[in-house]
Amino acid sequence: MATAENTAGEIPAAPPSPGGAVRGRLQQAITNIRAFNQQQKIAAAAALALAIALIVGALLWNRAPAQAVLFSNFDERDGGEIIAALQQQNVPYSVSGDGRAILVPLSAVHETRLRLAAAGLPRGGLVGFEIMDTQKLGISQFNEQVTYQRALEGELARTIQSIASVIGARVHLAMPKQTAFLRDDQKPTASVMVQMRPGRALDASQVAGIVHLVASSVPKMNDSGVTIVNQNGELLTGEDPLRRSGLDPTQLRYIEEVESGLNRRIENILTPMLGKGNFRAQVAADIDFNQIEQTAETYRPNPAPEQAIRSQQTTEQQNRDQGPQGVPGALSNQPPVPATAPITTPAVPQTGADGRQALQSVSRSAVLNYELDRTIQHVKQALGQVKRISVAVVVNHRSVRLPTGEPQTLPVSDEEITRIANLVREAVGYSATRGDTINVTSSPFAEQPEPPAPVPLWKDPEMVEMGKEGGKYLAAALAILFAYLAIIRPLLRTVVPPVREEPVIASDGEESGEEGVNVELSAAARAEDYESRLERARQMARDDPKCVAELLKQWMGVTEEGGHK
């Protein structure tokens, strides 16, 4: 190991200031660039231009495309629907700072407008009573009436659109001019067009509510003067054609509800026992919708012994007949019979002239009135009574595994079918008097088609789009990294070499230098302070600047030809 004594002419090591170090490295870079030959300068400029081109190209390629206004000054509700439609179509968009414009890529403006127009967007805002806030002075009465009608139509349309199943509405009012003659008085009418959400419809109660809403909002308008039409041109008001033909749609819905309710009962009781998908059940209900009113008046033929007597009347009459009298013969001139006392002697019956006894007639009549026994009964049959129920249940064969491990299907036993039939009978409320029937059978089910395989992750449109976006950013990052590592970093190392680390002073007073050379400082050098060493170095630079320049060149690694080691 080579050692050297530090003399008084040696330059002391002092930590440079940050500002001086930066200036020194900048001057070194300029010196190195000036020392390049013509070919080196051209190569460095080409490499630097290529790196800049790669970085700028990556940034421009990854930059968002130019955007243009798709719609502006739209209604808030229309804006939300437009944004939802753009998200479904995977069209990138942005909203302006004031929220009054939607921006899309410039190349997709016209195509997006056509697609949204096919979907009916935007629908346009409705004018309500706020139009009355901007009335001008001197407006005519006709204009005032038209403005009021427009405001009323807009307010009614807004109210109808607040219904959950309605996505849009238009109201047209026909308000005739008022007249003083009653015979010429006409009632106002209204026409309403509603646009329903996909898969939604208005039931009878909702239609009646809209009719009553419109009729109550316009003076002198009757419910019969309101007409409602949906987006398909179907009339929602007026008499149902099925009702005109004698059919009632509500009865069909009631039958479906009864049958579905019985089906749910069967499923709830058989699913824990057989498992879901191992049986099918269908119920057919015969419902009686006949409205019957019956009135009966009954009289019992024979009165009961305990029946009360209302009134009783008895009449008795006796008549005595004197018999024939006159002068037909001598016997009629006979003297009368001597009188006798009736107390001791019975009365002598009267006899006629011919000696025969006088006749006596007796008549008797009785009227007996009882209380009337009458029963009057009014019977009205309940609507929608179940006349008959038919239930059909099919049970899938059971799958068992043989000792060999092979699967095998076996039919359900008769005992289990009987048990299932009894459970179904109790669940649906079986009645033999109505003639209900229940049929339970066992049969193997057909194999269900396998569900379609899920779309692989790399074929999912959403994942593909995310991959494209991520690939753009990754390609830009790789291009920038390649330009830095392959071009910029070597060029910087050539122009500005890295700073060499200062030697580390060992614990035994030796300083480790380059190439394994240890420099040992003398005791006098170790005893000097930093200021004295700095002053000595300055004096050496003033006395022999050429030697200091050569020393600096060696430190910077510059050869005699101007290149680097």
Order of alpha helices (4+ residues) and beta strands (2+ residues): alpha-alpha-beta-alpha-beta-beta-alpha-alpha-beta-beta-alpha-beta-alpha-alpha-beta-beta-beta-beta-beta-beta-beta-beta-alpha-beta-alpha-alpha-beta-beta-alpha-alpha-alpha
